[in-house]
Amino acid sequence: MRPLDAQDPARIGDYRLLGRLGQGGMGRVFLARSDRGRTVAVKLVHPELAGEEEFRARFRREVRAAQRVGGEWTAPVLDADTEAGTPWVATGYIAGPSLQRVVGGGTPLPERSVRILAAGLARALGAIHAAGIIHRDLKPSNVLLTIDGPRVIDFGIARALEAVTGNGVTRTGDSVGSPGFMSPEQVRGEPLTPACDVFSLGSVLAYAATGRQPFGTADSIAHALMFRIAQEEPDLSALPDALRELVSGCLAKDPEQRPTPAELVAQAERGAAGGPGADDEPWLPGALIARLGRHAVELLEAEDPQDGENARGGDRAGAPSAVPSPAPEGPGGVHALPTAVSHTSAPGHTPATPPPRPVAPGPASHPPHTARADHGPAVPAPAPASRRRRGAGAARFAAFALVLAGVGAATVYAVLGGDGDGVRAEDAHGKDGRASGQSAANGGIPTDFLGTWETTLDGSAVNARRLTLIQGETGDTVLTMTATGASYRCAFAATLISAGPPVRLGPSTVVSGPDGCRPGESSTLEMVGGTLRRVSDDGKALSYHKTG
């Protein structure tokens, strides 16, 4: 992530920008955070495209269609303003590197990982196609890797680019896609069906397993790649034999001969032990698990750009520069409010219909609240940690993750991305328990508190809570937690206020999950008869038993 440039806005819609993630053919992409703590990726359309009426019309249609896609295997579309002077769309931010970045760095995935990748991407395509969308641009840079599986981004929106050519002249029949991962029918400019995404998936899987594109290298001339895609057979010589049938079926020249996403899921899972976490093994190699841990910490401890915003005047894209002050906290506690943006919008402002509201992430269950007609009280962003503390916290977690990779991911792994189902960590206390007193005496968290703790709500295994506490200093992110239910998975984090005992934690912030995941109150941890009791400031409490 790069710092914001002088010409970048400080806010887009209701989102405060933290940094620039990248730039593509459609526009700039920013990391941003809502006033209620939700981290999102906001794509701001290029001004020259914003002036094209046909582009706007297609962009409007595609955003509406994308909002119907569920977020289990994709980055869900949360909010958009298609009528702003410069249109934008906000999606859930996936805290993980792209497949392009991982494999392009010289790390092809092992067979089991590729099978799980195939099943996850096929499920994502199934959801996308069910919403009436064809992705058109499935490629390694549009696949993000998280601890609990892959996620697909930029689905559907690419179609809006078909409305204009590079010089802005409206034209139909343009090809949208990346040359090495296009389908034969895209190359030939023929009408597309969902099967074109299956062909692209085959090329993505071949790349994931070998580090090579099946129809040529990244340095190949685009026209040569496209000719081979349309006329020649793929080079799968480096592909493991066990994956050959899976990949070659996707790469059939005839769209009618390619498997459906549902058929691909069944075929992939026959050799993948049921998917991420099904056998208590992470789906990625240990070194990548460590990398994802470092990436998540960097996200959690990102600087709050409030000062920079004030310096640039606080301008918002497509909105007046005046930014209203946060409303005072109302009765009942702000933590119980959903993080979704308002359901009442200006014309053309089309927030997504939120998924079923999960239980609040605090120590106890709170009934989900219906979204208000206005934005309600705003939650101030967490105060930025000092640069020294940021570096120290990241270094500690990186060391923890590297140890994790070295001892084997079967017993130690951290779920920190997407819709993770928990965080597990090596128990840090000594066998005789004497380290606990030493840690407390030295100002750290007592080691009896460290490790992974779990509980359920109302005795139901479906509604589970899992938290992990690691050592740290005041201001460091020391707690990671997941809340899971039948229709949601939320990931949270909290910083250390005081090491105690009892241990005092700051408010929990949302790391990932559907829009209904909500920040929690500050809380206190105490040991009661060998169990860990977490009590939030509103008096709600849960007791956890140790699992690792």
Secondary structure, DSSP 8 states (H G I E B T S, - for coil): -B---TTS-SEETTEEEEEEEEE-SSEEEEEEEETTS-EEEEEEE-HHHHT-HHHHHHHHHHHHHHTTS-SSSB--EEEEETTSSS-EEEEE---S-BHHHHHHTT----HHHHHHHHHHHHHHHHHHHHTT---S---GGGEEEETTEEEE-STTGGGGGGGB-TTS-B-SS---S-GGG--HHHHTT----THHHHHHHHHHHHHHHHSS-TT--TTS-HHHHHHHHHHS----TTS-HHHHHHHHHHT-SSGGGS--HHHHHHHHHTTTTTSTTTTSS-SS-HHHHHHHHHHHHHHHT---THHHHHHTT--EETB-S---------TT-GGGS-SS--S---TTB-----------SSSS--------SS--S---------HHHHHHHHHHHHHHHHHHHHH-TTT--B--STT---B-----S-TTSTHHHHHHHTTS--GGG-EEEEEEETTEEEEEEEEEE----TTSEEEEEEEE-SS-EEEEEEEEEE--SSEEE---EEEES-TT------EEEEEETTEEEEEETTS-EEEEEE--
